[in-house]
């Protein structure tokens, strides 16, 4: 049974983890018989957005606490995660991946990554274990692993692709129901809601991304 860590970034696509992407990831892992451990940074969200109005609100929420909504309370601070306890790592998308796990949404290629998230990514990658990244999450993979020329996708947005390549990554255009795999680096990525248009389309890509990530275990 593969032991897979899933890093969440809050709860809600405008300021945290994309809920459908996160749930589809967890469902695919459960169907594959994986043992899942969820993690998130114990930090304040960069912003809080009313998902009914789309407007930013003047309140503070904690990324770990909000992520616990998706994980049904079974979640830990990413700073406490141990790569030795995992066989693979997967990061769903949502704007929180580019706001709370890193600040790519604000600073682009000059972004910084949450220390706990970066430490775990580097430890998992350094141990030769696979990493999956969904939607905009490949941006932080590009930041952390770009110096190795990692191959990733965010779909086909030219501006975002150029930003990833400026961090050293190699971008490949990809449809929503497919994935890009860098077999040498053991990194698997899929566009999901960077492309849409709907749940069934996103699900197809995520299911294949999860399956390929698990196939690289061992």
N, C-alpha and C positions, 0 to 999 in steps of 0.2 A: 504493500500500500504506500503510494507516494505521499509524502508530507509536504504540503504546499502552503506557503505564506501568501496572504492577500493583503495588500496595503490599501486602505481606504483613506479618503481625504475630506470626510464630512458627509452630509446627507442632502443631496439636491444638486442638480447639474449646474446651476448658476453660481454656486458658492462652495460646492463640496463634491462628493463622488456622484457620478451619474447613476441613479438608483437602478435603472433597468440594466445598465452594463454590469453593475456590481452583482445584482441578483442573477443575471444570466451566467456570469462567471462562476458564482457559487453553485448554481444548479449544474452546470457542466462538470465541475469538479466533483460534486456529490454523485452524479450519475456515473462518473468514471471510477468511483470508489476511493477517491483521494481523502486524506485526512487534512482538514483545512484549519489553519490558524490565522485569525484576522488581526491586523495591527493598524495603528494610526498614530500620528504625532500628538502628544499631549500639549497642544499649543492653541492659542486663540486663532479663530478663522481670520483671514485677511479682511473679509467683509461678510455681511449677512444680507441676503437678498430675499425679498418677499416673492415667492414663486408664483403667486397669483397675479401680482401687478408688474413684476419684473423690476421693481424699484429697490434700491439699496436702503436698508434700515439702520438706524443708529443704535444698534445693540451689539453685544458681544456673545459669541458662542464658541465652545471648545471643540476642536476637530475630533478628538478622541471620543468625547461624550456624544457628539452628533453621529459619528460613525457607528457607535454602539447600537443606534436605531436599526441599522441595516444588519449588523452582526447578531442581533437579538441578545446583546449584552455580553456575548462571548468574544472579547477583544482585549488586546493588551497594548501598552505603550510601545511604539516601534523602537524606542531607545533600549528596551529590554529584550528585544528579539535576538535570538542566537542562530546564526546561519548553520551551525552544526546540527540544529534540530530540524532543518528544512532540506527538502530535495529539490525544490523549485520555488520561484517567486512570481506572482502575477500582480500587476497594477491596473485596475480599471481606470477609466477616464472620468470626465466631468471637469468643470472649470476649476474645481478644488485641486486637481492634480497640478495645475499651472499657477495656483494661488497659494495653496497651503503646503503641498509637498515640495514645491519650489516656487519661484516667483517669475517664471517665464512669461506669464501673461502681462507682467509689468515691465520687466527689464529685457525680455527677449534673450538673445544669446549671452548677455552679460548677467544672466540670472544666477542665483545661488540656490542650493538645494538644502532642505532640512537636514541637519547633521545626522540624525538617527536613520533617516531614509537613505541618505548617501552611504552611510556606513554599512547598512544591510545589503544594499545593491552591490557594493564593492566586495563584500565578504562572500555573497552568494556567487557572484561572477568569478571571483578569484578562486573559488573552490571548484570551478568548472561545472556549476549547476545552472540549469536553464532559467531564463527570465522571460515572462510574457508581459507585454504592455499594450494597452488598448486606448483608442481615441487620441487624446492629446498627451497621454502619459509617455509616449516615446520621446517627447521633448526633453523630459528629465533624464531619460536613458541616454539621449544624445549628449546631454551636459556631463553626465557622470562617466560614460564610456566612450565618448566621442574621440578621445585621443587614440583609441584603438581602431577607428574607422568603422564602427558598428553600422550595419545596414538595417534601416528601419523604414516604416511608412506611417504617414498620418492621412493617407488618402491621395489627394491630388492638388491640394492648395499650394500654389507656387510660392507664395510669400512665406508660409510656415515651413515648407520644405527647404527653402533657401536659408532660413534661420537655423534649421537643424544642421544643414551642411556647413554653415559657418562655424559650428561647434565641433566639426570634425566627422560627423556622421555621414553616411551615404544614404540618400533617400531614393525609394522606389515607389512610383505610383502604384496604387492597388485599389481594386473595387471593394465595396463594403462586405461582400460575402467571402472574401479571400483573406490571405495573410502573407506576410513576408517573413522568411526565416533566414537568419544569418547562422548557418550551421557551425562555422568556426567559433563564433562568439556565443553561440547557444542563446540567441535572442529572437523572440517571435513577436510580431506586432500586427495589429489589424486596425482599420480606420474607425469602425463602429459609427458613432454619431458625429464624427467629423464629416461623414458623408450622409448617413441615414439611408433611406427616408423613413423607415419604420422599424418596429420591434423585430419582425420576422427577418428582415434583412440584416440588422445588427446581430441578431442571435446566430445567424448562419456563420458570420465571420468569427464571432467570439467562440462558438463551439469548436470551430476548426483551429483557432489560435490555442485554446486550452488543450485540445487533443495533441497538437504538435508540440506544445511545451512539455506535456507529460511524456510524449514519445522520446524526448531528448533526455529524460531522466536516466541516470545510470551510464 
